[in-house]
Amino acid sequence: MTILPSQASAAQALPAPPFEAPVDPARPVPPPGAAADIGKLLDDGPFSTMQGFVVLLAALSIVMDGFDGQLIGFAIPMMIKEWGITREAFAPAVAAGLIGMGIGSAFAGLFADRYGRRSAVIASVLVFGAATCAIGLAPNATAVAALRFIAGLGIGGALPSATTMTAEFTPARRRTLAVTATIVCVPLGGMLAGLFAGLVLPAYGWRALFFSGGAMAVGLGIVLSIALPESPRYLSRHRARWNELTALLARMRRPMADGVRYVDSREQAGEGQGGVRALFGQGYARDTVLIWIAFFMCLTAVYSAFSWLPTMLASEGLPLGIAGSGLTAYNLGGVIGALACAAAMTRWGSLWPLAICCFGAAASAYAMLTVDANQNASLMIFGFGVHGLFVNAVQSTMYALCAFIYPTRVRATGTASALAFGRLGAILSAFAGAAVITRGGAQGYLTLLGSVMLFALLSLLLVRRHIPARKEQP
């Protein structure tokens, strides 16, 4: 394929030649000037090696997002001890990172919808990687707060951008599972961070933990800048980039003739204004508000664990190594739960799998109120594994629900705004977690985790546009 100067951006965005797909002579190619429906091509077409490669890259970016995002939870007990400060004094440093995530989530969605998903993913990974490296040089908690805020901008931006990329590269029949498999990489990254921290912290300290974690993210950002293509659905909305889209579709086993026109009939049927305002028009307002509440409650639970679970277990008298294993178990359960819930949603739709998981998350938290961490540490850690299974099942699959609810023109904005509002719950957890552990210990902490998941359950039961069961899907 000869690439003209006007197609230079396409050459930079497409993966290496090994992912070039052969033309299928049995597949009809629209003649020049004909209209090709990008929605049907993507939603109803095959899932090629090229598309799998893109989903893998998106998933790796989320693995590093979860990895770097959760390093602070493992490092907090050691940092507090080194600087001689209280949990409450360190709460602003935790909150700063979560505030950055909220801002990053909101602006990354708008950026991705206007300038492309590819640029948003790459920029996010490079930002949180560089800032995480710099935390290793921090002299005090104030510096950690500033750097965690910057890292949070990237960590928050990566999630909605990467999940939108996955959704728009995956056929409709596989989309729920693919999006969830991408999001499940957050607890997977956290689980790897726990194993990595268990090796690095005792031998080299918390500074080496941040140096190495950030360096890996920067390396991944460089790989993404070379190999990650732009979303075909995004390209279809920009006539000047149709040549790039034609080249990309050829690699996806969907050959198009030069000069073909691209339309998206499924999306254009509901075409209207874009931006945040569109999330509250054309019948989307109710679902938008309810999804925002569900994200808020769920992320309050998730980040109460990510930031404070090892600290809470340590405050109950458990050794630091065992306390850290509680968060590792939480993340391991999350990986299992998210994949299981995604498989259930693919067959039975999103309503009842999400409702059952919300109820399971609340019930498991309340059940742990009867467990004495000192007497039954293994049972408590197992309980957090079960709780993490249900909570992360809900959190991970809600991204697929967002991808279903919103059309292309606002899909990244819709997902990002829900995540941004949810980050307010995460910010609340930074202060509430420290205060609850100090005043109520494990009992207060577990009551918090169970209660917020009951509110998430109520919100999701009231959402109108749930993913339908397989037999109901068009």
C-alpha positions, 0 to 999 in steps of 0.5 A, a space after each residue: 500500500 502506497 501512503 500519500 503525504 495526506 495519509 501520513 497520520 494513518 501510517 503513524 497510527 496503524 500497527 506493524 505489517 504482521 497485522 495486515 489482513 488478507 483481502 477476502 475475495 468472497 466479501 463484497 467491496 463497496 465500489 468507489 463513491 458508494 456508502 459504507 455503513 461503519 456501524 454495521 461493518 464494526 458491529 456485525 463483522 468479524 473479530 480480527 487479529 488486528 482488533 484483538 491486538 488493539 484490545 490487548 493494548 487498551 487492556 495493558 494501559 489499564 493494567 498499568 493504570 491499576 498498577 500505578 494507581 494502587 501503589 500508594 495503598 501499599 506504600 502508605 503504612 511505610 510512608 506514615 512511619 518514615 515521616 511520623 505523621 497520622 493517617 488523617 494527616 496523610 488523607 489530603 495526599 490520598 485525596 489529591 490523587 483522587 481529585 486528579 482522577 476526577 478531573 482527568 476522567 472528565 476532560 479526557 472524555 471531552 478530549 477523546 470525543 473531539 481529538 481522538 481516543 488514541 491521543 487520549 490513551 497515550 497522553 494519559 499513560 505517559 502523564 501518570 507514568 512520569 508523575 509516579 516516577 517522580 513520587 519516588 523523589 518526594 520529601 514529604 506528604 505535601 509533595 506526594 499530594 502534588 505529584 499524586 494529583 498530576 498522576 491522577 490526571 492520567 490515571 483518570 483519563 486512561 480508563 474512559 479513553 481505553 474502554 471507549 477504544 475497546 468498545 469501538 473496535 469490538 463487534 456488538 456480540 462481544 462488546 460487553 465481555 471485551 469492555 469488561 475484560 479491559 476494565 477488569 485489568 484495574 484489579 488485575 493491575 492492583 493484584 500485580 502491584 500487591 505482589 510487586 510491592 511484597 517483593 520491592 518494599 521490604 528490600 528496597 523501600 517505597 521510593 523504588 516502588 514508585 520509580 519502577 512502577 512509573 518507568 514501566 508505564 512510560 515504556 508502555 506509553 512509548 509502545 502505544 504511540 507506535 502501535 495503537 491506531 485510532 478508533 474507526 468509528 471516530 475516524 468515520 466522523 471526520 471526512 478528512 481522515 477517511 483514507 486513514 479509515 480505509 487503510 485501517 479497515 483493510 487490516 481489520 478484514 473489511 476491505 473498502 475501495 478508495 473513495 468510498 463514503 462512510 455513514 453510521 446509520 445506527 448512530 445518526 438515527 439519534 444524532 443531535 448535540 454533543 458534549 455534556 449537555 447531550 447526556 441530559 437530553 433526548 431521554 438520557 437524563 434519568 439514566 445519566 443521573 442514576 449511573 452517576 449515583 451508582 458510580 459514586 457509591 461503587 467507587 466509594 467502596 472500591 477506593 476505600 479498599 484501594 487506599 485504606 484496606 492494608 492500613 485498616 488491617 494493620 490498625 487491627 494488629 496484623 503484620 504489614 505483609 498480611 495486611 497487604 495480602 488483604 488488598 491482593 485478595 480483594 483484587 484477585 476476587 475482583 478479576 474473577 467477579 468481573 469476568 463472571 459478571 460480564 459472561 452473565 451479562 452477555 447472556 442475560 443482560 445487565 439488570 439482574 447480574 448487576 443487582 445480584 452483585 450489588 447485593 452480594 457486595 453489601 452482604 459480604 461486607 456485613 458478614 465480615 462484621 462478625 469476624 475478628 481479624 486478630 483471631 481469624 485473619 485468614 477468614 477476614 482476608 478471604 472475606 475481602 476476596 469475596 467482597 472484592 469479587 462482587 464490588 469489582 464485578 459491578 464497577 467493571 461491567 458498568 463501563 459496558 453499560 455506559 457504552 450501551 446507553 450512549 451513542 458514539 458522539 457522546 460515548 466517551 463523554 458519557 463514560 468519562 462523566 460517570 467516572 468523574 462523578 464517581 471519583 467524588 465518591 473516591 475522594 470522599 473515601 480518602 477522608 471517610 476511610 481515615 476517619 472511620 478507621 480511627 473512630 470505628 475500626 474494622 466495624 465502622 469500615 465494613 459498615 461503610 462498604 456495605 451501605 454504599 453498595 445498597 445505594 448502588 443497588 437501588 440506582 441500578 434497579 431504576 436504570 431504564 436502558 439496561 443491556 438486553 438478554 441475548 435473545 432480545 438483542 437485535 
